[in-house]
Amino acid sequence: MSLQDDLTAAQRSVEELTRTVGRLEQQVGAGLEIRRVRTDADHLRESLALLRETAAEPSQTAARRPDLVTIPDAPYNSALWADAEDEGLGARDRRAP
């Protein structure tokens, strides 16, 4: 089976699960447990849709990724931090609590 065939089969199974949960809700009523099951089924449907989008066109997904930025190993200019406070210590001219 191809990837698209597997995704289509999974989609059909999730749709059948959603229909079955609807029938169960009619029989059991709208209690907390059935709402949790319905929410889980909805999340599964959404996750499968996201998977389908990423698997459909992997070349376009890779194209959307931002380029990596190289960070040099050289130290930063200390003037960048002249007025900055040390996290948790406060400003240089004040005492920490």
N, CA, C and O atoms as a GROMACS GRO file, in nm:
protein
  388
    1MET      N    1   0.084  -0.119   0.000
    1MET     CA    2   0.000   0.000   0.000
    1MET      C    3   0.088   0.125   0.000
    1MET      O    4   0.192   0.128   0.066
    2SER      N    5   0.046   0.224  -0.072
    2SER     CA    6   0.120   0.349  -0.075
    2SER      C    7   0.082   0.436   0.045
    2SER      O    8  -0.013   0.407   0.118
    3LEU      N    9   0.156   0.541   0.062
    3LEU     CA   10   0.129   0.633   0.173
    3LEU      C   11  -0.010   0.694   0.160
    3LEU      O   12  -0.084   0.703   0.258
    4GLN      N   13  -0.045   0.736   0.040
    4GLN     CA   14  -0.178   0.796   0.018
    4GLN      C   15  -0.290   0.695   0.046
    4GLN      O   16  -0.394   0.733   0.100
    5ASP      N   17  -0.269   0.569   0.010
    5ASP     CA   18  -0.369   0.466   0.039
    5ASP      C   19  -0.386   0.448   0.190
    5ASP      O   20  -0.497   0.435   0.240
    6ASP      N   21  -0.273   0.447   0.260
    6ASP     CA   22  -0.279   0.433   0.407
    6ASP      C   23  -0.349   0.553   0.471
    6ASP      O   24  -0.429   0.536   0.563
    7LEU      N   25  -0.319   0.673   0.422
    7LEU     CA   26  -0.384   0.792   0.476
    7LEU      C   27  -0.534   0.792   0.447
    7LEU      O   28  -0.614   0.832   0.532
    8THR      N   29  -0.572   0.746   0.329
    8THR     CA   30  -0.714   0.738   0.295
    8THR      C   31  -0.785   0.636   0.383
    8THR      O   32  -0.897   0.659   0.429
    9ALA      N   33  -0.721   0.523   0.406
    9ALA     CA   34  -0.780   0.420   0.493
    9ALA      C   35  -0.794   0.473   0.636
    9ALA      O   36  -0.896   0.449   0.701
   10ALA      N   37  -0.693   0.544   0.683
   10ALA     CA   38  -0.700   0.601   0.818
   10ALA      C   39  -0.812   0.706   0.825
   10ALA      O   40  -0.884   0.713   0.925
   11GLN      N   41  -0.826   0.786   0.720
   11GLN     CA   42  -0.932   0.887   0.716
   11GLN      C   43  -1.070   0.821   0.723
   11GLN      O   44  -1.158   0.867   0.796
   12ARG      N   45  -1.088   0.714   0.647
   12ARG     CA   46  -1.216   0.642   0.651
   12ARG      C   47  -1.243   0.586   0.791
   12ARG      O   48  -1.356   0.591   0.840
   13SER      N   49  -1.139   0.532   0.854
   13SER     CA   50  -1.156   0.477   0.989
   13SER      C   51  -1.194   0.585   1.090
   13SER      O   52  -1.278   0.563   1.176
   14VAL      N   53  -1.131   0.702   1.079
   14VAL     CA   54  -1.162   0.812   1.170
   14VAL      C   55  -1.305   0.861   1.146
   14VAL      O   56  -1.376   0.894   1.241
   15GLU      N   57  -1.347   0.868   1.020
   15GLU     CA   58  -1.485   0.909   0.991
   15GLU      C   59  -1.585   0.809   1.047
   15GLU      O   60  -1.689   0.848   1.100
   16GLU      N   61  -1.554   0.679   1.036
   16GLU     CA   62  -1.641   0.577   1.094
   16GLU      C   63  -1.644   0.588   1.246
   16GLU      O   64  -1.749   0.571   1.308
   17LEU      N   65  -1.530   0.616   1.307
   17LEU     CA   66  -1.523   0.637   1.452
   17LEU      C   67  -1.611   0.755   1.494
   17LEU      O   68  -1.682   0.747   1.594
   18THR      N   69  -1.606   0.864   1.418
   18THR     CA   70  -1.687   0.981   1.449
   18THR      C   71  -1.837   0.948   1.440
   18THR      O   72  -1.915   0.989   1.526
   19ARG      N   73  -1.875   0.874   1.337
   19ARG     CA   74  -2.017   0.834   1.324
   19ARG      C   75  -2.059   0.744   1.440
   19ARG      O   76  -2.168   0.759   1.494
   20THR      N   77  -1.971   0.650   1.478
   20THR     CA   78  -2.003   0.558   1.588
   20THR      C   79  -2.015   0.633   1.720
   20THR      O   80  -2.103   0.604   1.801
   21VAL      N   81  -1.927   0.729   1.743
   21VAL     CA   82  -1.936   0.809   1.864
   21VAL      C   83  -2.067   0.887   1.867
   21VAL      O   84  -2.128   0.902   1.973
   22GLY      N   85  -2.111   0.937   1.752
   22GLY     CA   86  -2.239   1.006   1.744
   22GLY      C   87  -2.355   0.915   1.782
   22GLY      O   88  -2.445   0.956   1.855
   23ARG      N   89  -2.351   0.791   1.733
   23ARG     CA   90  -2.457   0.695   1.769
   23ARG      C   91  -2.453   0.662   1.917
   23ARG      O   92  -2.556   0.650   1.983
   24LEU      N   93  -2.330   0.646   1.971
   24LEU     CA   94  -2.318   0.620   2.114
   24LEU      C   95  -2.372   0.735   2.197
   24LEU      O   96  -2.435   0.714   2.300
   25GLU      N   97  -2.347   0.856   2.152
   25GLU     CA   98  -2.395   0.973   2.225
   25GLU      C   99  -2.547   0.976   2.229
   25GLU      O  100  -2.606   1.016   2.329
   26GLN      N  101  -2.611   0.933   2.122
   26GLN     CA  102  -2.758   0.927   2.122
   26GLN      C  103  -2.809   0.822   2.220
   26GLN      O  104  -2.913   0.841   2.282
   27GLN      N  105  -2.735   0.712   2.233
   27GLN     CA  106  -2.779   0.605   2.322
   27GLN      C  107  -2.746   0.633   2.468
   27GLN      O  108  -2.827   0.605   2.557
   28VAL      N  109  -2.629   0.687   2.494
   28VAL     CA  110  -2.581   0.706   2.631
   28VAL      C  111  -2.623   0.841   2.687
   28VAL      O  112  -2.650   0.853   2.806
   29GLY      N  113  -2.629   0.942   2.601
   29GLY     CA  114  -2.656   1.077   2.648
   29GLY      C  115  -2.529   1.159   2.644
   29GLY      O  116  -2.420   1.108   2.616
   30ALA      N  117  -2.544   1.287   2.671
   30ALA     CA  118  -2.431   1.380   2.659
   30ALA      C  119  -2.360   1.398   2.793
   30ALA      O  120  -2.360   1.507   2.848
   31GLY      N  121  -2.301   1.291   2.844
   31GLY     CA  122  -2.228   1.299   2.970
   31GLY      C  123  -2.083   1.337   2.947
   31GLY      O  124  -2.038   1.354   2.834
   32LEU      N  125  -2.011   1.349   3.057
   32LEU     CA  126  -1.871   1.387   3.051
   32LEU      C  127  -1.789   1.285   2.973
   32LEU      O  128  -1.703   1.324   2.893
   33GLU      N  129  -1.814   1.158   2.995
   33GLU     CA  130  -1.734   1.054   2.930
   33GLU      C  131  -1.749   1.059   2.778
   33GLU      O  132  -1.649   1.047   2.706
   34ILE      N  133  -1.872   1.075   2.729
   34ILE     CA  134  -1.892   1.076   2.584
   34ILE      C  135  -1.836   1.204   2.523
   34ILE      O  136  -1.791   1.204   2.408
   35ARG      N  137  -1.838   1.314   2.600
   35ARG     CA  138  -1.778   1.437   2.548
   35ARG      C  139  -1.628   1.422   2.535
   35ARG      O  140  -1.568   1.473   2.440
   36ARG      N  141  -1.566   1.351   2.629
   36ARG     CA  142  -1.423   1.327   2.620
   36ARG      C  143  -1.391   1.240   2.499
   36ARG      O  144  -1.294   1.267   2.428
   37VAL      N  145  -1.470   1.138   2.475
   37VAL     CA  146  -1.447   1.051   2.359
   37VAL      C  147  -1.465   1.130   2.230
   37VAL      O  148  -1.387   1.114   2.136
   38ARG      N  149  -1.568   1.216   2.224
   38ARG     CA  150  -1.591   1.296   2.105
   38ARG      C  151  -1.474   1.392   2.083
   38ARG      O  152  -1.429   1.411   1.970
   39THR      N  153  -1.426   1.454   2.190
   39THR     CA  154  -1.312   1.545   2.179
   39THR      C  155  -1.188   1.472   2.129
   39THR      O  156  -1.114   1.523   2.045
   40ASP      N  157  -1.164   1.352   2.182
   40ASP     CA  158  -1.049   1.273   2.137
   40ASP      C  159  -1.062   1.236   1.989
   40ASP      O  160  -0.964   1.241   1.916
   41ALA      N  161  -1.182   1.199   1.947
   41ALA     CA  162  -1.203   1.166   1.806
   41ALA      C  163  -1.182   1.289   1.717
   41ALA      O  164  -1.126   1.278   1.608
   42ASP      N  165  -1.226   1.405   1.764
   42ASP     CA  166  -1.204   1.529   1.688
   42ASP      C  167  -1.056   1.562   1.678
   42ASP      O  168  -1.008   1.604   1.572
   43HIS      N  169  -0.983   1.544   1.788
   43HIS     CA  170  -0.838   1.568   1.786
   43HIS      C  171  -0.769   1.473   1.689
   43HIS      O  172  -0.677   1.512   1.617
   44LEU      N  173  -0.813   1.349   1.689
   44LEU     CA  174  -0.755   1.251   1.598
   44LEU      C  175  -0.781   1.291   1.453
   44LEU      O  176  -0.692   1.278   1.369
   45ARG      N  177  -0.900   1.338   1.424
   45ARG     CA  178  -0.933   1.383   1.288
   45ARG      C  179  -0.846   1.502   1.248
   45ARG      O  180  -0.797   1.507   1.135
   46GLU      N  181  -0.827   1.598   1.339
   46GLU     CA  182  -0.743   1.714   1.310
   46GLU      C  183  -0.597   1.674   1.290
   46GLU      O  184  -0.530   1.726   1.201
   47SER      N  185  -0.548   1.583   1.373
   47SER     CA  186  -0.409   1.538   1.362
   47SER      C  187  -0.386   1.464   1.230
   47SER      O  188  -0.281   1.480   1.167
   48LEU      N  189  -0.483   1.386   1.189
   48LEU     CA  190  -0.471   1.316   1.062
   48LEU      C  191  -0.473   1.413   0.946
   48LEU      O  192  -0.402   1.393   0.847
   49ALA      N  193  -0.552   1.518   0.955
   49ALA     CA  194  -0.554   1.620   0.850
   49ALA      C  195  -0.419   1.690   0.840
   49ALA      O  196  -0.371   1.717   0.730
   50LEU      N  197  -0.357   1.720   0.955
   50LEU     CA  198  -0.224   1.781   0.954
   50LEU      C  199  -0.120   1.687   0.893
   50LEU      O  200  -0.033   1.730   0.817
   51LEU      N  201  -0.130   1.560   0.928
   51LEU     CA  202  -0.039   1.461   0.872
   51LEU      C  203  -0.055   1.452   0.722
   51LEU      O  204   0.043   1.441   0.648
   52ARG      N  205  -0.178   1.456   0.677
   52ARG     CA  206  -0.206   1.450   0.534
   52ARG      C  207  -0.144   1.569   0.461
   52ARG      O  208  -0.088   1.554   0.352
   53GLU      N  209  -0.154   1.688   0.521
   53GLU     CA  210  -0.096   1.807   0.459
   53GLU      C  211   0.056   1.796   0.447
   53GLU      O  212   0.113   1.830   0.344
   54THR      N  213   0.121   1.750   0.553
   54THR     CA  214   0.267   1.742   0.549
   54THR      C  215   0.314   1.628   0.459
   54THR      O  216   0.420   1.639   0.398
   55ALA      N  217   0.239   1.521   0.451
   55ALA     CA  218   0.281   1.407   0.368
   55ALA      C  219   0.247   1.429   0.221
   55ALA      O  220   0.305   1.364   0.134
   56ALA      N  221   0.153   1.518   0.192
   56ALA     CA  222   0.109   1.537   0.054
   56ALA      C  223   0.219   1.595  -0.032
   56ALA      O  224   0.242   1.547  -0.144
   57GLU      N  225   0.287   1.696   0.016
   57GLU     CA  226   0.389   1.762  -0.064
   57GLU      C  227   0.513   1.789   0.021
   57GLU      O  228   0.531   1.900   0.071
   58PRO      N  229   0.597   1.688   0.038
   58PRO     CA  230   0.714   1.707   0.124
   58PRO      C  231   0.813   1.809   0.068
   58PRO      O  232   0.884   1.873   0.145
   59SER      N  233   0.820   1.825  -0.062
   59SER     CA  234   0.914   1.922  -0.119
   59SER      C  235   0.875   2.065  -0.084
   59SER      O  236   0.962   2.148  -0.059
   60GLN      N  237   0.746   2.094  -0.080
   60GLN     CA  238   0.701   2.228  -0.044
   60GLN      C  239   0.715   2.251   0.106
   60GLN      O  240   0.740   2.364   0.149
   61THR      N  241   0.700   2.147   0.185
   61THR     CA  242   0.717   2.159   0.329
   61THR      C  243   0.862   2.194   0.361
   61THR      O  244   0.888   2.279   0.446
   62ALA      N  245   0.955   2.130   0.292
   62ALA     CA  246   1.096   2.160   0.314
   62ALA      C  247   1.129   2.301   0.267
   62ALA      O  248   1.216   2.366   0.324
   63ALA      N  249   1.062   2.347   0.164
   63ALA     CA  250   1.089   2.481   0.112
   63ALA      C  251   1.041   2.589   0.209
   63ALA      O  252   1.095   2.699   0.208
   64ARG      N  253   0.942   2.559   0.291
   64ARG     CA  254   0.887   2.658   0.384
   64ARG      C  255   0.973   2.675   0.508
   64ARG      O  256   0.955   2.772   0.582
   65ARG      N  257   1.065   2.584   0.532
   65ARG     CA  258   1.149   2.593   0.651
   65ARG      C  259   1.244   2.712   0.638
   65ARG      O  260   1.300   2.734   0.531
   66PRO      N  261   1.263   2.786   0.744
   66PRO     CA  262   1.356   2.900   0.736
   66PRO      C  263   1.500   2.852   0.726
   66PRO      O  264   1.533   2.742   0.771
   67ASP      N  265   1.583   2.934   0.667
   67ASP     CA  266   1.725   2.902   0.657
   67ASP      C  267   1.789   2.909   0.795
   67ASP      O  268   1.747   2.987   0.880
   68LEU      N  269   1.891   2.827   0.814
   68LEU     CA  270   1.964   2.829   0.941
   68LEU      C  271   2.052   2.952   0.946
   68LEU      O  272   2.109   2.994   0.845
   69VAL      N  273   2.063   3.010   1.063
   69VAL     CA  274   2.147   3.127   1.084
   69VAL      C  275   2.270   3.082   1.161
   69VAL      O  276   2.259   3.022   1.268
   70THR      N  277   2.386   3.111   1.107
   70THR     CA  278   2.511   3.074   1.173
   70THR      C  279   2.544   3.180   1.277
   70THR      O  280   2.545   3.299   1.248
   71ILE      N  281   2.572   3.134   1.399
   71ILE     CA  282   2.609   3.225   1.508
   71ILE      C  283   2.759   3.213   1.527
   71ILE      O  284   2.810   3.103   1.552
   72PRO      N  285   2.831   3.323   1.516
   72PRO     CA  286   2.978   3.315   1.526
   72PRO      C  287   3.021   3.282   1.670
   72PRO      O  288   2.950   3.308   1.767
   73ASP      N  289   3.141   3.223   1.679
   73ASP     CA  290   3.197   3.188   1.810
   73ASP      C  291   3.266   3.306   1.877
   73ASP      O  292   3.298   3.301   1.996
   74ALA      N  293   3.289   3.412   1.802
   74ALA     CA  294   3.356   3.530   1.858
   74ALA      C  295   3.268   3.593   1.964
   74ALA      O  296   3.146   3.591   1.953
   75PRO      N  297   3.330   3.651   2.069
   75PRO     CA  298   3.250   3.714   2.175
   75PRO      C  299   3.176   3.837   2.122
   75PRO      O  300   3.222   3.905   2.030
   76TYR      N  301   3.061   3.863   2.182
   76TYR     CA  302   2.982   3.980   2.144
   76TYR      C  303   3.049   4.107   2.194
   76TYR      O  304   3.129   4.104   2.288
   77ASN      N  305   3.016   4.216   2.132
   77ASN     CA  306   3.065   4.347   2.175
   77ASN      C  307   3.004   4.377   2.312
   77ASN      O  308   2.882   4.373   2.328
   78SER      N  309   3.086   4.407   2.412
   78SER     CA  310   3.036   4.430   2.548
   78SER      C  311   2.949   4.556   2.556
   78SER      O  312   2.873   4.571   2.651
   79ALA      N  313   2.958   4.646   2.459
   79ALA     CA  314   2.874   4.766   2.459
   79ALA      C  315   2.727   4.731   2.439
   79ALA      O  316   2.639   4.809   2.476
   80LEU      N  317   2.700   4.613   2.382
   80LEU     CA  318   2.560   4.570   2.365
   80LEU      C  319   2.491   4.552   2.500
   80LEU      O  320   2.370   4.568   2.510
   81TRP      N  321   2.568   4.518   2.602
   81TRP     CA  322   2.511   4.485   2.732
   81TRP      C  323   2.535   4.596   2.835
   81TRP      O  324   2.516   4.572   2.955
   82ALA      N  325   2.574   4.713   2.794
   82ALA     CA  326   2.612   4.820   2.888
   82ALA      C  327   2.501   4.856   2.986
   82ALA      O  328   2.528   4.870   3.105
   83ASP      N  329   2.380   4.870   2.941
   83ASP     CA  330   2.270   4.911   3.029
   83ASP      C  331   2.181   4.796   3.072
   83ASP      O  332   2.076   4.818   3.132
   84ALA      N  333   2.221   4.675   3.043
   84ALA     CA  334   2.137   4.559   3.074
   84ALA      C  335   2.151   4.521   3.220
   84ALA      O  336   2.254   4.544   3.283
   85GLU      N  337   2.046   4.462   3.274
   85GLU     CA  338   2.048   4.413   3.411
   85GLU      C  339   2.075   4.263   3.408
   85GLU      O  340   2.028   4.193   3.318
   86ASP      N  341   2.148   4.214   3.506
   86ASP     CA  342   2.170   4.071   3.517
   86ASP      C  343   2.041   4.008   3.568
   86ASP      O  344   1.984   4.053   3.668
   87GLU      N  345   1.996   3.906   3.500
   87GLU     CA  346   1.871   3.843   3.537
   87GLU      C  347   1.880   3.788   3.679
   87GLU      O  348   1.969   3.709   3.710
   88GLY      N  349   1.788   3.828   3.762
   88GLY     CA  350   1.783   3.782   3.899
   88GLY      C  351   1.870   3.862   3.995
   88GLY      O  352   1.854   3.851   4.117
   89LEU      N  353   1.961   3.944   3.942
   89LEU     CA  354   2.047   4.022   4.029
   89LEU      C  355   2.012   4.170   4.029
   89LEU      O  356   2.048   4.241   4.122
   90GLY      N  357   1.943   4.216   3.927
   90GLY     CA  358   1.908   4.357   3.920
   90GLY      C  359   2.019   4.440   3.857
   90GLY      O  360   2.113   4.386   3.798
   91ALA      N  361   2.006   4.568   3.870
   91ALA     CA  362   2.105   4.659   3.811
   91ALA      C  363   2.235   4.655   3.890
   91ALA      O  364   2.236   4.613   4.006
   92ARG      N  365   2.345   4.699   3.829
   92ARG     CA  366   2.476   4.693   3.892
   92ARG      C  367   2.487   4.783   4.016
   92ARG      O  368   2.556   4.748   4.112
   93ASP      N  369   2.420   4.898   4.014
   93ASP     CA  370   2.434   4.991   4.126
   93ASP      C  371   2.336   4.965   4.240
   93ASP      O  372   2.333   5.040   4.337
   94ARG      N  373   2.257   4.858   4.230
   94ARG     CA  374   2.163   4.824   4.337
   94ARG      C  375   2.198   4.688   4.392
   94ARG      O  376   2.262   4.607   4.324
   95ARG      N  377   2.157   4.662   4.516
   95ARG     CA  378   2.183   4.533   4.577
   95ARG      C  379   2.069   4.438   4.546
   95ARG      O  380   1.954   4.478   4.529
   96ALA      N  381   2.102   4.312   4.539
   96ALA     CA  382   2.000   4.210   4.520
   96ALA      C  383   1.924   4.192   4.652
   96ALA      O  384   1.981   4.212   4.759
   97PRO      N  385   1.799   4.155   4.646
   97PRO     CA  386   1.722   4.138   4.770
   97PRO      C  387   1.772   4.024   4.855
   97PRO      O  388   1.716   3.998   4.962
   0.00000   0.00000   0.00000
